[in-house]
């Protein structure tokens, strides 16, 4: 009887090893999906998986590292095919290990007639867009689970320190400050808003609340009086192109 135990162990060991190898191989297969790029910065990308993609069973927005991937000239708004391996990490956006990607189609970030381009972002029932003239850049601050601010950051390419944030404030907006001056604004294309300003000798704070979208869309900028004076006309022209919609907080 004692002699049988080593023999059984010797027979079972190869079977167990083969079963273990089979499980690892099954979990390491590559999968692919098409998606629209929402954000690229600091060596990471956030994309929105296309309707019908199997990965949407985990999450609609996916994050992954672009380090080690081919340079494909991808920009916000482009449609890409992403190949990944391993599990989909449970977070929001979900996280994967991408092994390659390829460009399918250039998207809304492409230059339009007259040198302007459309900066746009949407999530659930919230949507926003701006027409940016030549020489202006932008990035998307995508919704993250539990986050209350998300939208578009934009700035003149020659002055990246002058950045403005058009955001949806899911929890509402409140202004507090004894030195803040507020006034109503009527934009030429019909939008109305309340602009609040706080200024000192070396700083200029601008906060504009649009009357559209249940007063939950606002633009904020902190800069110097000199930079604001230099770019004010361009900024107000950009804000005049704003298209806003939706006033329901994402679940």
N, C-alpha and C positions, 0 to 999 in steps of 0.2 A: 504493500500500500504506500509506504513512504517513497518507494522508487517511482511510483506513478506520478507523484506531484511534480517533480522536476520535469518529467516528460510532458505533462499537460501544460505547464508554464511555457515550455519551449515551443509547443505547438500554437498556443494562443498569442504569444508575443508578436509574431509577424502580422497576425490578423488585426490586433489592436493598433499596430503602427500604421498599417494601410488605411484603417478607418480614420485615424487622426490626420494623416496626410490628405485624405479625401475631403475632410471638413475644411482644412486650410485652403485648399485649391478652390473649393466652391465659394468661400468668402472673399477670395482675392480677385475675382473676375472683374474685367473692365466694363463699365456701363457709360452711356452717353445720353445727353439731352441738349436741346436747343434752348437758348435763353437770351434775354435782353439785358445788356449791361446797365446797371443802375449807378455804380460807383467804382472808380479805380483810384487807389491812393495807397501810399506806404507799402507797396508790394502785395496788396490784397485787392480782390475784386468782389463786388456784390452784384448778383444777377437775379433776374426774375425768370423762373422757368416757364417755358411756353405752355399754353393750355394743352392738356392731354398728356404731358410728360409724366412718366411714372414717379419721378422724384417729388412731384407735387403732393404725393400721399404723405410725405414727411413735412414739407414746407414749400411755400411758393417762392420765397427768397433764399438764395444760397450764397454762402461766402466761402472763398478759397484763396490760398496763396498763389500768386503769379510767379514767384521766384522759381527759376528753373524752366519755366514754360517758354516756348518760342515767342519772339517779338512779332506780333501780327498787326501792329498799328491800331489796336482796339481802342475805342473811345466810348464814352457814355452814350447810350442810345443804340449802339451797334448790336446786331444779332450774331451770336456765336454758337458753335457747337462745343460743348465741354465734355471731355472724357475723364472719368474719375474711377478710382478703385477704393475698396474698403467700405466701411459703414458710413451712413449719414448721421452725423452727430446731432443729438437732440438739443437744439438751441434756436434762437431766432435773431438773425437769419441762421438757418441750418449750416453746418460746416462739413466740407468734404475735402478729400485729398485729390486734387486735379493732377492728371498726368500729361494732358495735352489740351489744346483748344485751337479752333480754326474759325476764321471770319466767314460768316454766311452772307451778311448784308449790312451795309452802312445804314445807320439809323438817323434819328431826329437831330443829332448833334452836327450833321453835315451842314456846310455853308449853304445858305439860301440866296436868292436873288438879292442884289444890292449889298452883299457882304454881311448880312445879318444871319443869325441862326437862332433856332428855337431851343430854349432851355425848358424842359418839362419834367414833371414828376407826378405820379399818382399812386395812391395806395387805398384799397377799399373804395370808399365813397369820396375820398379827399383827392383833389387834383389841382395843379397849379402850373402855369407856364409864363414865360417872359420871352420877348424878342430882344436878343442882345446884339448890339452893333459890332462891327469888326473891331478887334482889339480888346474884347471882353471875354473872360473865361468864366467857367462855372463848374461846380461839382454838386452831386446829390448827397444830402444827408438823409439816408433811408430810415424808415421807421424800424425801430428795434423794440422788442417785447418790453412793455412797461414804460416806454419812452413817451414823453409828452410833447416834444418838439421834433419836427422833421420837415424837410423841404429842400430849398435851393440856396446855395451860397454862390455869390457872383462878385467879380472884381475886375478892374481894368488891368490888362496884362502888364502894363508899364508900372502900375502901382499896386502890387499884391497886398500891401498893408491896408489898403482901403477895401475892405470886404463888407458886403451886405448880406443879410440872412433873411430870405423870405421863408417864413415858417408857418406851419399850422400848429396852433396851440391847443392841443386836445383838451386841456383842463381849463381853458378860458384865459383871458388876459386881464391883468391888473397893473395900474401905474401908481407908483408911490414916489413922491419927491416934492419938496417945497419950492425948488428952483426950476421946475419944469414948466415950460410954456406950451400950451396946446392950441391948435387952430384947425378949422375945417378946410378940406381941400376938395375941389371939384376938378377932376382930370378932363382934358379935352374929349377923350373917347367915352366918357360917361361914368367912370368909376368915381366913387366918393370915399373919403377917408378922413381920419383925424391924425394930424401930425403933432408929435410932442418933441420938444427940443430942450436940451440942457447944455448951456455953453459957458465956458470959462476962457481964460486967456490962452490955455494950451490944449483944451479938449473940447470936442463937439460930439454930443450924443443925439442921435436921431432915431425916433421910434414912430412908425406909421402904422395905424390900425385901419385896415380896409373895412368898410361897412358891409361888404359881401361875406357870405359864408358864416353868418351868425357871429360876426366880429371876432373870428378866431384866426384869421390870416393877418400877419403883421410882418413888417420889415424893420430890421434893427441894424444900426451902424454906429460904431464908435471910432472916431478919427480925430484929426486936427482941424481947426477952423480953416486953415489955408487949403488943405486937400478938399474939404467939403466945398468951399467956394469954387475951386477949380473944376470939380466934377458934378456940381449940383444940377446943372441943366441936363447933362447926359443921364444922370440917375433918375430925375423926374420923368424924362422921356421914356426910359426903360420901364418905369413903374406904370406909366400910362398904357403899356401894352399888356399888362397883367390879365390873365384869364384864370378865374378862380371858381371852384365848384365843390359842393359837398360840405356838410357841416356835422357829420356824424363821427364820433370817436371810434376808431377801429377797436375790435375786440381782441 
